[in-house]
Amino acid sequence: MKNTKSSAQLITEIGYTEETRNLHFLSKTEGLEDAKKCVEIIDQYNDFDQKLVNQALEEYANYPRYYGPDNRNNGQSLVEIHVGRESSPCIYIKLFRYYVFGGKTKDIYEDKKGNNVELTAEDFEKNMKLLGQLAKADECMVYTEAYQDLKGEVQLGAYLVCRMWWD
């Protein structure tokens, strides 16, 4: 194996190595930088180009969470990024919307200018479509996904999900 550093990178490498390939898997990355390293493991495949995909991820999936002043969790990714394979390369980007539960927490991130900005559902969908275009994904769709809480109650629309796939 190459110099893999995370479980997501290791799973991606196993899934894309000819001797051990797996045509259907998803691996949750540790954030944007880990996702970009997973993308670098995948060889060019039709319109899937590592450099274009990573450029698009950096531009449109870079949401460092902002909790408040001096919060040690600031900077963690607001979105989950999953890299995998559905016969061909695929990437899922998931935004968990805390406020769906009736709370006051909004999805706030720090933009490149240092401003604290709310990531709305409309902005997420717009940015994911731009990401898919820049990355030349053959399929790019945004949809909602339910979440089952600890009480067993299903919260509809708790996740916004972008699925990109290259054939």
N, C-alpha and C positions, 0 to 999 in steps of 0.2 A: 504494500500500500504506500501511497505517496505520503507527504507530510500532513496528514489530517490532524486537526486539532479539536474538533467538536464531534459529537455523536451525529449531528446532521450531515457534516462533511463526510464522515465515515460511511453512513448509510447511503449517501448520494454516490460516493465512489463505488461501493459494492453494487449498487443498482445500475451503474453505467459501465462497469468493467465487463468486457465480453465473457470472461470465464464465470462470472458470478451474477450476471445481469438479472435484473428483476424488472419486468415490464409494467408493474403496477405497485407503486409505493408513494408515500408522502412522508416527509421528514420536517418536523417543526424546528426552525432555526432559532438561534439565540438572539436574533436581531438582524438589522440591516447588514452589518459587516460580515456576519456569518453567512447570511443568505448570498451575498455577493461571492464569497469563497466557494459556496456550493455551486453557484452558476459557473464559476471558472473550471470546475471539475467536468462539466458537461461539454463534450466536443460539439463543434458547429454541426447543426442538423437542419438541413433545408434553410429556412429563414431564421432559425435560432442562432443568434450570434452573441457570444459571451459579452463582448464589449458594449454592444447596443443594449442588451438586457440590463447590464449593470449600470450603465449610464441612465437608463430609464428608471431603474429602482432608486438610484441616488436622487434623481430629480423629483420623482412623484411618490415615493414610498418612504421618505425620510421624515418621520414625525417623532422627534424626541419629546416624550411626555413631560409636562410641567404640572407638578402637584401644588406648588406654592414656594414661597421663599425658604431657602435653607433646607428643603426636603431632600434627604439623601437619595431618594428614588427618582429625582429629576434626571432626565436624559434617557431613561429606559424607553424602548420603542412603544409607541401608542398602538401599533399594529403588530399582529403575528404574521410572520412570513413562512410559508411552507413550500419547500422545493421537492419535486418528485417526478414521477413518470406515469403517464397513462398511455402506454405504448410509446408515446412521444413525450418530450419535455413539457412539464406543467409547473405553474406557480400559483399558489393561493395566497391572497393577502386578506387578513381578517381584522376587522375593527370591532371590538367589543364595546357596545354602547351602554355604559353604566347607568345613564339617566333613564333608560327604558324601565328600570326598576322603581321609578318614582323618586329617585334621589336627586340631589342638587348638583352632583358631580357632572361636569361637562368634559368632553374629550378635548383637552387643551394641550397644545404642543408649542414648542418654541421654534419660530420660523428662522430662516437664515439671517434675518436682520436683528434677531434677539427679541422680537415681539411675541407675546403670548397670544395665541390665536385658537379659536374653537374650530375643530374639524367637524363640520356639519355633514349630514348624509349626502347632501347635494354636492358639496366640495369633494367628498370622498369619491363619489361616483364619477364626477367630471375628471378628477385626477387619475383615477384608475383607467378610464377610457383613453386619456392622453398617454399614460404609461403603456398600455397595450399597443397603441399606434406607433409610438417611438420604438418599442421593442419588437415590432413587426409580428405580434402574436396573430395566429390564424383565427383564434377565438378569444374573445375577451368579454366576459359578462359579469354583471354585478347583481347580486341577489341577497335576500335576507335569510338568516338561519336562526332557528330557535335555540334556546339554552334551557337546560333543566337545572334549577337551583338546588341547594342542599335540602330543601323541604320536599323536593320532588315535583315542584310546580314548574310548568313550562312557560318560559317567557318568550313570546313570539317577537321576532325582529330584533333580538338582542345583539345579533351579529350582522354586520354588513360584510359580505364576502365578494372578493373579485377573483375570478378564475381565469387564468390565461393558459393557453395551450398552443403549442406549435406542432404542425404536421410536416 
